[in-house]
């Protein structure tokens, strides 16, 4: 049985040798084919190995990587990571700059006014960081924006940078705006005498910021503001204002865009960096701010139309409610611990608490009848907040308990969308989707007021 095998082995060896000797004419071609085949196999093997190795690394990231995962039920740790991602990405400007295509080729000319109208006020550091500071933030962002043009003849709109909320009272420390009308009037007189653009459109393509209680009416008491109305010189212009209501009001009888109050992205980022963002939200309902037991202003009226007074009287001893009347520099850390954040009206319906609650993941409870909220096309307010009528503030406890027992997780899931946070914060450089970008987007809806575009279309 061994002999045939040996014979066969010799025969096979002889056959191979004979082929090698007898087919010299095909030897080179065969060798080349064999080499190419081996080379192709090695390349294919290496490519497949690299592909599977890279896929393994990509799908097995380190555990400390920040990510936002959308699920029906969102855990506290995932929500906190979403907050960090949202704030850090916005504040560090890691989002791409906006493209002109997304803003319909919008062009804005920024007047270079004497420093007494703007930058001189910045000697007080509060000027660029308090709740009215959107006038400063928008100016800074426009100076660095792609939409800025240095040729006024190609501009769609003209931005007039006058800071009116930086004059802080030495008596109570609050902004004093008695000088606002005269300061703006002086600026308009200057630009109308040195440039032809105001006079040719009667100011209809000029943009101002009025980030005070009742916008361009420039008074903190509503009845006085309504009686004074918007200065005649501004009534043709576009006003960027924090004040907005859904009904007719003298203080919004001008073309306007409702903008959010200013909240410093840096302060929010610092809060997230120094607080336990993965901690339990151990405060059910939170409010810190002015709550009057008795009317104590010169007019004899209750601040907040008595809404805050009722909250204090009704829930001051309720263990579910964390109510504080005194200032605390680290109050944002309290927001981060809270499930619901009360946002009652003050003198005016809007409040910086709206922004702070959203960007820190606390469900805002809006108590301000008829309020018009900023950037409704970008922020789904009805989905991320709870609205309580002023007359129902006495039922606040049962309303919030019902929400907590039914759709709280759904509200929170939508609230933690980083795009919403981005749309409510102003930055020194505009990025697509942030608060200044939302202002620019709103202006693209008003291009019919652009004198330049009207002239071009007529031609």
HELIX and SHEET records of a PDB file:
HELIX    1   1 UNK A    2  UNK A   22  1                                  21    
HELIX    2   2 UNK A   24  UNK A   59  1                                  36    
HELIX    3   3 UNK A   76  UNK A   91  1                                  16    
HELIX    4   4 UNK A  100  UNK A  103  5                                   4    
HELIX    5   5 UNK A  115  UNK A  117  5                                   3    
HELIX    6   6 UNK A  119  UNK A  123  5                                   5    
HELIX    7   7 UNK A  125  UNK A  128  5                                   4    
HELIX    8   8 UNK A  134  UNK A  143  1                                  10    
HELIX    9   9 UNK A  152  UNK A  154  5                                   3    
HELIX   10  10 UNK A  180  UNK A  194  1                                  15    
HELIX   11  11 UNK A  197  UNK A  201  1                                   5    
HELIX   12  12 UNK A  215  UNK A  217  5                                   3    
HELIX   13  13 UNK A  222  UNK A  228  1                                   7    
HELIX   14  14 UNK A  232  UNK A  234  5                                   3    
HELIX   15  15 UNK A  250  UNK A  252  5                                   3    
HELIX   16  16 UNK A  265  UNK A  274  1                                  10    
HELIX   17  17 UNK A  303  UNK A  306  5                                   4    
HELIX   18  18 UNK A  307  UNK A  315  1                                   9    
HELIX   19  19 UNK A  331  UNK A  336  1                                   6    
HELIX   20  20 UNK A  353  UNK A  359  1                                   7    
HELIX   21  21 UNK A  381  UNK A  384  1                                   4    
HELIX   22  22 UNK A  390  UNK A  395  5                                   6    
HELIX   23  23 UNK A  396  UNK A  406  1                                  11    
HELIX   24  24 UNK A  408  UNK A  415  1                                   8    
HELIX   25  25 UNK A  418  UNK A  424  1                                   7    
HELIX   26  26 UNK A  435  UNK A  444  1                                  10    
HELIX   27  27 UNK A  447  UNK A  449  5                                   3    
HELIX   28  28 UNK A  451  UNK A  458  1                                   8    
SHEET    1   A 5 UNK A 108  UNK A 110  0                                        
SHEET    2   A 5 UNK A 157  UNK A 159  1                                        
SHEET    3   A 5 UNK A 206  UNK A 210  1                                        
SHEET    4   A 5 UNK A 238  UNK A 241  1                                        
SHEET    5   A 5 UNK A 255  UNK A 258  1                                        
SHEET    1   B 5 UNK A 321  UNK A 324  0                                        
SHEET    2   B 5 UNK A 283  UNK A 288  1                                        
SHEET    3   B 5 UNK A 338  UNK A 344  1                                        
SHEET    4   B 5 UNK A 363  UNK A 367  1                                        
SHEET    5   B 5 UNK A 385  UNK A 387  1                                        
END                                                                             
